[in-house]
Amino acid sequence: MLNVNEEPERHVSSKELFEKASKVIPGGVTANIKYFAPHPIFMEKGSGSHLFDVEGTEYIDYSLCYGALITGHGHPRITKATTEHLNTIGTAILGTPHELEISLAEKIVSHYDSIDLVRYTNSGLEATLLAIRLAVAHTNKTRIAKFEGHYHGGFNKVLVSVNPSEEEAGNDDAPSSVPESMGISGEVSDETIVLPFNDLEATEALLRKHKDELAAVILEPIQGGFIPATDDFMHGLRKITTELGIVLIFDEVKTGYRVGLGGAQKEYGVKPDLTALGKVLGGGFPIGAVGGSEEIMMLSAANNDSDVFAVGGDSSKGKNVVFHSGTYNGHPIVLAAGYETLCMLQEDGAMEALFEKTNELRTKLEQLYQQYGIPMQTIGMGSIFNIVFSDEKIANYRDMWNANTDLREEIDTELLNLGVYLKPLNRYSFSTVHTSEDIQKTVEAHEKALKIVLAKRKAV
């Protein structure tokens, strides 16, 4: 195994590894999001705010595992917490309840006013899946509503209208439910009603129309981690769902602990019924969690009649409980990393310093593109943002159709060649260990990339 401080001998390239991977892994990657043309970059190690690929190239990392690594790569406190806990308990996993489950849950409850009780999962996808199951059980209704452009994991019921084409998307005030994958039947996709984000009037009309069918509305309070809901929209949505008896689920997998200790919901002053968390919560390890009101969360409370694996027992009794299980739920090493991460984030001034550095980069990038007369804006909250080449207001998925994504993708591709890592067209995530030097080098790289792109376009 490679030590992060060692310089390995270079024998392979990302292209060669991708070709090799494609022989044993469909498409050469184990998650579709990791692919980009002509091939993804294979990384070898990470340290702080930097990544190093298999050819020895160093990058300033703004992906941070799609936002999960808020304290950067290999933070010594996270490494110490996990290795010490592994040594203390003497095994990777206990397979039983353990005290750290309580400790981390207590922290989450203290940070989120809407959360009385917590259940752990192994991913954000599993968290949203459990939240929806709880909502269906609570309401005895089966359909759900989601917003166009919002992503809640790769399962059938929510993998619709995340990135629909203009031809398929439908009307502005009543978007179509468009499957985003093969293998999702029209019958399944029709079960999900798609709503227009940041359009309260149209959303209310659809919710009232389907109120007797809808168990829940699920949304990212900040779409894609960078398009915020308006205050009026968020408070209006809370009022309508309460009136109609529809469970309101906040998917804060991206925004939890990235826009504040209490997530986006604290910034808006809105309490959802259920919240899905992930990413940052695991300190770099796989995790998810669902939290919410005691009334709803207690539907999953385990008892002697709730175990579907109790062969020979009275299985009919288990139908009165929301089944939720998982071999690795509450994994002790994961929770040790997550607990230490939250301890770091709640230290005096930690979040404020993180946001200040994020805003510094945003401001400098906007000033740079302004100097070149190119319409550009950064959009986001807290420690996450995106770059949008447009001077028009961006309030939802459809507004992004007006952005110059071709220019963005060309610049992102050049940035990879200049040592700034971000999958093209993705959002920027900041960490507590990014430095002023990182910021300056990033701005300089943007200027170089822009000059290269403009020169290429002029030459055509």
C-alpha positions as CSV (number, residue, x, y, z in Angstrom):
1,M,0.0,0.0,0.0
2,L,1.2,3.5,-0.8
3,N,2.1,5.8,2.0
4,V,0.9,9.3,1.3
5,N,4.4,10.7,2.0
6,E,6.1,8.3,-0.5
7,E,6.7,9.1,-4.1
8,P,5.7,6.0,-6.1
9,E,7.3,4.8,-9.3
10,R,5.1,5.9,-12.2
11,H,4.1,3.1,-14.5
12,V,0.6,3.9,-15.6
13,S,-1.6,6.7,-16.8
14,S,-5.3,7.4,-16.1
15,K,-6.1,6.5,-19.7
16,E,-4.4,3.1,-19.3
17,L,-6.1,2.4,-16.0
18,F,-9.5,3.4,-17.5
19,E,-9.0,1.0,-20.4
20,K,-8.0,-1.7,-17.9
21,A,-11.0,-1.0,-15.6
22,S,-13.4,-1.1,-18.6
23,K,-12.5,-4.8,-19.0
24,V,-13.8,-5.7,-15.6
25,I,-16.1,-2.8,-14.6
26,P,-19.1,-1.7,-16.8
27,G,-18.1,1.6,-18.2
28,G,-14.9,1.6,-16.3
29,V,-16.4,3.3,-13.1
30,T,-18.3,2.1,-10.1
31,A,-20.5,5.2,-9.9
32,N,-21.8,6.9,-13.0
33,I,-21.1,10.3,-11.5
34,K,-17.4,9.6,-11.5
35,Y,-17.2,9.4,-15.3
36,F,-16.3,12.3,-17.6
37,A,-14.9,12.3,-21.2
38,P,-12.6,11.2,-22.5
39,H,-11.9,9.4,-19.3
40,P,-11.8,10.2,-15.5
41,I,-8.6,10.9,-13.7
42,F,-7.4,8.1,-11.5
43,M,-6.2,9.5,-8.2
44,E,-3.6,7.9,-6.0
45,K,-3.6,9.8,-2.8
46,G,-4.9,12.9,-1.1
47,S,-3.6,15.3,1.6
48,G,-5.3,18.3,3.0
49,S,-6.9,20.3,0.2
50,H,-4.9,18.5,-2.5
51,L,-5.2,15.4,-4.6
52,F,-2.4,13.5,-6.5
53,D,-3.1,11.4,-9.6
54,V,-1.3,8.2,-10.7
55,E,1.0,10.2,-12.9
56,G,2.2,12.4,-10.0
57,T,0.2,15.6,-10.9
58,E,-1.0,17.6,-8.0
59,Y,-4.4,19.3,-7.9
60,I,-6.2,21.7,-5.6
61,D,-9.4,19.7,-4.9
62,Y,-12.8,21.4,-4.9
63,S,-14.8,18.2,-5.4
64,L,-13.8,16.8,-1.9
65,C,-15.6,13.6,-2.7
66,Y,-18.6,15.6,-3.9
67,G,-18.7,17.6,-0.7
68,A,-18.1,14.9,1.9
69,L,-14.6,16.0,3.0
70,I,-15.3,19.3,4.8
71,T,-12.0,18.9,6.8
72,G,-10.0,17.9,3.7
73,H,-8.2,14.7,2.9
74,G,-6.6,12.7,5.8
75,H,-7.1,15.3,8.5
76,P,-4.9,14.1,11.4
77,R,-7.8,14.5,13.9
78,I,-10.0,12.3,11.8
79,T,-7.2,9.7,11.3
80,K,-6.5,9.7,15.0
81,A,-10.1,9.3,16.0
82,T,-10.7,6.4,13.7
83,T,-7.5,4.5,14.4
84,E,-7.7,5.0,18.1
85,H,-11.3,3.8,18.2
86,L,-10.4,0.8,16.0
87,N,-7.7,-0.1,18.5
88,T,-9.9,0.5,21.5
89,I,-12.8,-1.8,20.4
90,G,-10.4,-4.3,18.8
91,T,-12.5,-5.0,15.7
92,A,-13.8,-3.2,12.7
93,I,-17.4,-3.6,13.6
94,L,-19.3,-5.0,16.6
95,G,-22.6,-5.9,15.0
96,T,-24.4,-4.7,18.2
97,P,-25.5,-1.4,19.6
98,H,-22.6,0.7,21.0
99,E,-22.3,3.9,22.9
100,L,-21.0,6.1,20.0
101,E,-24.4,5.6,18.3
102,I,-25.9,7.6,21.2
103,S,-23.1,10.2,21.3
104,L,-23.4,11.2,17.6
105,A,-27.2,11.1,17.7
106,E,-27.1,13.5,20.6
107,K,-24.9,15.9,18.6
108,I,-27.3,15.8,15.6
109,V,-30.3,16.4,17.8
110,S,-28.6,19.4,19.5
111,H,-27.8,20.9,16.1
112,Y,-31.2,20.4,14.4
113,D,-34.3,21.8,16.0
114,S,-36.6,19.6,13.9
115,I,-34.9,16.3,15.0
116,D,-36.0,14.5,18.1
117,L,-34.8,11.0,17.1
118,V,-32.2,9.6,14.7
119,R,-31.7,6.5,12.7
120,Y,-28.4,5.7,10.9
121,T,-28.1,4.4,7.3
122,N,-25.1,3.8,5.1
123,S,-25.7,6.4,2.4
124,G,-27.8,9.5,1.6
125,L,-29.8,7.3,-0.8
126,E,-30.8,5.0,2.0
127,A,-31.7,7.9,4.2
128,T,-34.1,9.4,1.7
129,L,-35.5,5.9,1.0
130,L,-36.2,5.4,4.8
131,A,-37.7,8.9,5.1
132,I,-40.2,8.2,2.3
133,R,-41.1,4.8,3.8
134,L,-41.8,6.6,7.2
135,A,-43.9,9.2,5.5
136,V,-46.0,6.6,3.7
137,A,-46.5,4.7,6.9
138,H,-47.4,7.9,8.8
139,T,-50.0,9.1,6.2
140,N,-51.3,5.8,4.8
141,K,-50.9,7.4,1.3
142,T,-48.5,6.1,-1.4
143,R,-47.5,8.9,-3.8
144,I,-44.8,11.4,-3.3
145,A,-43.9,14.7,-4.9
146,K,-40.4,15.9,-5.7
147,F,-39.1,19.0,-7.4
148,E,-37.7,19.2,-10.9
149,G,-33.9,19.3,-11.0
150,H,-33.6,17.8,-7.4
151,Y,-31.6,14.6,-6.8
152,H,-32.4,12.3,-3.9
153,G,-30.5,9.1,-4.8
154,G,-30.6,6.5,-7.5
155,F,-33.8,4.6,-6.6
156,N,-36.8,4.4,-8.9
157,K,-39.3,6.6,-7.1
158,V,-37.1,9.7,-7.0
159,L,-34.9,9.1,-10.1
160,V,-37.2,11.2,-12.3
161,S,-36.9,14.7,-13.7
162,V,-33.4,15.3,-12.3
163,N,-32.0,16.5,-15.6
164,P,-34.9,16.3,-18.2
165,S,-34.5,17.8,-21.7
166,E,-36.5,20.8,-22.7
167,E,-38.5,18.6,-25.1
168,E,-39.5,16.2,-22.3
169,A,-39.8,18.5,-19.3
170,G,-43.4,19.6,-19.8
171,N,-45.1,22.8,-18.7
172,D,-43.4,25.3,-16.4
173,D,-46.2,25.1,-13.9
174,A,-46.8,21.3,-14.2
175,P,-43.5,19.5,-15.1
176,S,-43.6,16.0,-16.5
177,S,-42.3,13.0,-14.6
178,V,-39.4,11.9,-16.8
179,P,-37.4,8.7,-15.9
180,E,-33.7,9.3,-15.7
181,S,-32.7,5.7,-16.2
182,M,-33.5,2.6,-18.1
183,G,-35.3,0.1,-15.9
184,I,-37.8,2.5,-14.5
185,S,-41.3,1.8,-15.8
186,G,-43.7,4.5,-16.7
187,E,-46.0,3.1,-14.0
188,V,-43.3,3.8,-11.3
189,S,-42.4,7.3,-12.6
190,D,-46.1,8.3,-12.8
191,E,-46.3,7.6,-9.0
192,T,-44.1,10.6,-8.4
193,I,-45.5,14.1,-9.0
194,V,-42.9,16.6,-10.2
195,L,-43.2,20.2,-8.8
196,P,-41.6,23.5,-10.1
197,F,-39.0,24.7,-7.6
198,N,-39.3,28.3,-6.3
199,D,-42.8,28.7,-7.8
200,L,-45.1,28.6,-4.8
201,E,-48.3,29.3,-6.7
202,A,-47.9,26.4,-9.1
203,T,-46.6,24.1,-6.4
204,E,-49.6,24.9,-4.2
205,A,-52.0,24.2,-7.0
206,L,-50.4,20.7,-7.7
207,L,-50.3,19.8,-4.0
208,R,-54.0,20.7,-3.5
209,K,-55.0,18.8,-6.6
210,H,-53.2,15.6,-5.3
211,K,-53.5,16.1,-1.5
212,D,-55.5,12.9,-0.9
213,E,-52.8,10.8,-2.6
214,L,-49.6,12.4,-1.4
215,A,-47.6,11.1,1.5
216,A,-44.7,13.4,1.3
217,V,-42.9,16.3,-0.5
218,I,-39.2,15.8,-0.6
219,L,-36.8,18.6,-1.7
220,E,-33.3,19.9,-1.5
221,P,-33.7,23.2,0.2
222,I,-30.8,24.3,-1.9
223,Q,-31.2,22.7,-5.3
224,G,-28.1,20.8,-6.4
225,G,-26.3,22.3,-3.4
226,F,-26.2,25.8,-5.1
227,I,-29.7,27.2,-6.1
228,P,-31.3,28.3,-2.8
229,A,-35.0,28.3,-2.2
230,T,-36.5,31.8,-1.6
231,D,-37.6,32.5,2.0
232,D,-41.2,33.0,0.8
233,F,-41.2,29.7,-1.1
234,M,-39.8,27.7,1.8
235,H,-42.2,29.2,4.4
236,G,-45.1,28.9,2.0
237,L,-44.3,25.2,1.3
238,R,-44.1,24.5,5.1
239,K,-47.5,26.1,5.6
240,I,-49.2,24.3,2.7
241,T,-47.9,20.8,3.6
242,T,-48.9,21.3,7.2
243,E,-52.4,22.3,6.2
244,L,-52.8,19.3,3.8
245,G,-51.3,16.7,6.1
246,I,-48.4,16.0,3.8
247,V,-45.0,15.1,5.3
248,L,-42.3,17.6,4.4
249,I,-38.9,15.9,3.9
250,F,-35.7,18.0,3.6
251,D,-32.9,16.2,1.8
252,E,-29.9,17.8,3.4
253,V,-27.4,15.2,2.3
254,K,-25.5,18.0,0.4
255,T,-26.3,20.9,2.7
256,G,-26.2,19.4,6.1
257,Y,-23.2,20.9,8.0
258,R,-22.1,22.8,4.8
259,V,-24.3,25.8,5.2
260,G,-24.3,25.8,9.0
261,L,-24.4,23.5,11.9
262,G,-28.2,23.2,11.7
263,G,-28.3,22.8,8.0
264,A,-30.3,24.9,5.5
265,Q,-33.4,24.5,7.6
266,K,-31.9,26.6,10.4
267,E,-30.9,29.3,8.0
268,Y,-34.5,29.5,6.7
269,G,-36.1,29.0,10.1
270,V,-38.3,26.2,8.8
271,K,-38.7,22.8,10.5
272,P,-39.4,19.9,8.2
273,D,-41.0,16.7,9.5
274,L,-38.1,14.6,8.4
275,T,-34.5,15.3,7.4
276,A,-32.1,13.1,5.5
277,L,-28.4,13.6,6.2
278,G,-25.1,12.2,4.8
279,K,-21.8,13.2,3.2
280,V,-20.1,15.5,5.8
281,L,-21.7,13.6,8.7
282,G,-19.4,10.6,8.0
283,G,-16.1,12.5,8.0
284,G,-15.1,10.8,4.7
285,F,-16.7,7.4,5.5
286,P,-20.1,6.2,4.0
287,I,-23.0,7.3,6.1
288,G,-26.6,8.5,6.1
289,A,-29.1,9.4,8.8
290,V,-32.8,10.2,9.1
291,G,-34.0,12.4,11.8
292,G,-37.4,13.9,12.6
293,S,-40.3,14.3,15.0
294,E,-40.8,11.6,17.6
295,E,-44.2,10.9,16.3
296,I,-43.0,9.8,12.9
297,M,-39.6,8.3,13.9
298,M,-41.1,6.0,16.5
299,L,-42.9,4.2,13.7
300,S,-39.5,2.5,13.1
301,A,-39.0,1.6,16.8
302,A,-37.8,-2.0,17.0
303,N,-39.5,-4.6,19.2
304,N,-39.8,-8.4,19.4
305,D,-42.4,-8.4,16.7
306,S,-40.5,-6.3,14.1
307,D,-37.8,-8.6,12.9
308,V,-38.5,-10.1,9.5
309,F,-35.6,-12.5,10.0
310,A,-37.2,-14.2,13.1
311,V,-38.1,-17.4,11.2
312,G,-41.2,-19.0,12.6
313,G,-42.4,-15.9,14.5
314,D,-45.7,-14.2,13.9
315,S,-44.7,-12.1,10.9
316,S,-48.1,-10.4,10.8
317,K,-47.2,-8.3,13.9
318,G,-44.2,-6.9,12.1
319,K,-46.4,-5.1,9.6
320,N,-47.2,-2.6,12.3
321,V,-43.6,-1.4,12.3
322,V,-41.6,0.4,9.7
323,F,-38.9,-2.1,8.9
324,H,-35.4,-0.6,8.8
325,S,-32.2,-2.5,9.1
326,G,-28.7,-2.8,7.8
327,T,-25.6,-4.8,8.8
328,Y,-23.4,-1.7,8.8
329,N,-25.9,0.9,10.2
330,G,-24.1,2.9,12.9
331,H,-20.7,1.5,12.0
332,P,-18.4,2.4,14.9
333,I,-15.4,3.6,12.8
334,V,-17.7,5.7,10.7
335,L,-19.3,7.3,13.7
336,A,-15.9,8.0,15.3
337,A,-15.0,9.9,12.1
338,G,-18.3,11.7,12.1
339,Y,-18.3,12.6,15.7
340,E,-14.8,14.1,15.5
341,T,-15.8,16.1,12.4
342,L,-18.8,17.6,14.2
343,C,-16.5,18.4,17.2
344,M,-14.2,20.3,14.8
345,L,-17.0,22.2,13.1
346,Q,-18.7,23.4,16.3
347,E,-15.5,24.9,17.6
348,D,-15.6,28.7,18.0
349,G,-15.2,30.5,14.6
350,A,-14.7,27.3,12.6
351,M,-17.8,27.6,10.4
352,E,-17.4,31.4,10.1
353,A,-13.8,31.0,8.9
354,L,-14.8,28.4,6.4
355,F,-17.5,30.6,4.9
356,E,-15.2,33.6,4.8
357,K,-12.7,31.7,2.7
358,T,-15.4,30.4,0.4
359,N,-16.8,33.9,-0.1
360,E,-13.3,35.2,-0.8
361,L,-12.9,32.7,-3.7
362,R,-16.3,33.5,-5.0
363,T,-15.7,37.3,-5.0
364,K,-12.3,37.0,-6.7
365,L,-13.6,34.8,-9.4
366,E,-16.5,37.1,-10.1
367,Q,-14.2,40.0,-10.3
368,L,-11.9,38.1,-12.7
369,Y,-14.6,37.3,-15.2
370,Q,-16.0,40.8,-14.9
371,Q,-12.6,42.2,-16.0
372,Y,-12.9,40.1,-19.2
373,G,-16.5,41.2,-19.8
374,I,-17.9,37.7,-19.4
375,P,-21.3,37.3,-17.7
376,M,-20.7,35.1,-14.8
377,Q,-22.1,34.7,-11.3
378,T,-21.4,32.3,-8.4
379,I,-24.4,30.9,-6.7
380,G,-24.7,29.0,-3.4
381,M,-24.7,29.2,0.4
382,G,-22.1,28.5,3.1
383,S,-19.2,26.4,1.9
384,I,-20.7,25.3,-1.4
385,F,-21.3,27.2,-4.7
386,N,-21.4,26.9,-8.4
387,I,-20.2,29.0,-11.3
388,V,-22.9,29.9,-13.8
389,F,-22.0,31.8,-17.0
390,S,-25.2,33.9,-17.2
391,D,-26.2,37.3,-15.9
392,E,-29.9,36.2,-15.6
393,K,-31.4,35.2,-12.3
394,I,-31.1,31.5,-11.5
395,A,-34.0,30.3,-9.4
396,N,-34.6,26.7,-10.6
397,Y,-33.5,24.0,-13.0
398,R,-35.0,25.5,-16.1
399,D,-33.1,28.8,-15.6
400,M,-29.9,26.8,-16.1
401,W,-31.0,26.2,-19.7
402,N,-30.0,29.8,-20.4
403,A,-26.5,29.5,-19.0
404,N,-23.4,29.0,-21.2
405,T,-22.5,25.5,-20.1
406,D,-20.3,25.0,-23.2
407,L,-17.9,27.8,-22.0
408,R,-18.1,26.4,-18.4
409,E,-17.1,22.9,-19.5
410,E,-14.3,24.1,-21.7
411,I,-12.8,26.1,-18.8
412,D,-13.3,23.3,-16.4
413,T,-11.4,21.0,-18.7
414,E,-8.5,23.4,-18.9
415,L,-8.5,23.8,-15.1
416,L,-7.8,20.1,-14.8
417,N,-4.7,20.6,-17.0
418,L,-3.7,23.5,-14.7
419,G,-4.0,21.6,-11.4
420,V,-7.5,22.5,-10.2
421,Y,-9.7,19.4,-9.7
422,L,-13.4,19.4,-10.2
423,K,-15.5,17.2,-12.4
424,P,-16.5,19.5,-15.2
425,L,-19.8,21.4,-14.6
426,N,-20.0,20.3,-10.9
427,R,-20.3,22.6,-7.8
428,Y,-17.4,23.8,-5.7
429,S,-17.0,22.5,-2.2
430,F,-14.7,24.2,0.2
431,S,-12.9,22.7,3.2
432,T,-11.5,24.0,6.5
433,V,-8.0,23.3,5.2
434,H,-8.0,25.3,1.9
435,T,-5.5,28.1,2.2
436,S,-5.2,31.6,0.9
437,E,-2.5,30.3,-1.4
438,D,-5.0,27.7,-2.8
439,I,-7.4,30.6,-3.5
440,Q,-4.8,32.7,-5.3
441,K,-3.6,29.8,-7.4
442,T,-7.2,28.9,-8.3
443,V,-7.9,32.4,-9.5
444,E,-4.7,32.5,-11.5
445,A,-5.6,29.1,-13.0
446,H,-9.0,30.4,-14.0
447,E,-7.4,33.3,-15.8
448,K,-5.0,31.1,-17.6
449,A,-7.8,28.7,-18.5
450,L,-10.0,31.5,-19.8
451,K,-7.2,32.9,-22.0
452,I,-6.6,29.4,-23.5
453,V,-10.3,28.9,-24.2
454,L,-10.7,32.3,-25.8
455,A,-7.6,31.8,-27.9
456,K,-8.9,28.4,-29.1
457,R,-12.3,29.9,-30.0
458,K,-10.7,32.8,-31.8
459,A,-8.6,30.3,-33.8
460,V,-11.6,28.3,-35.0
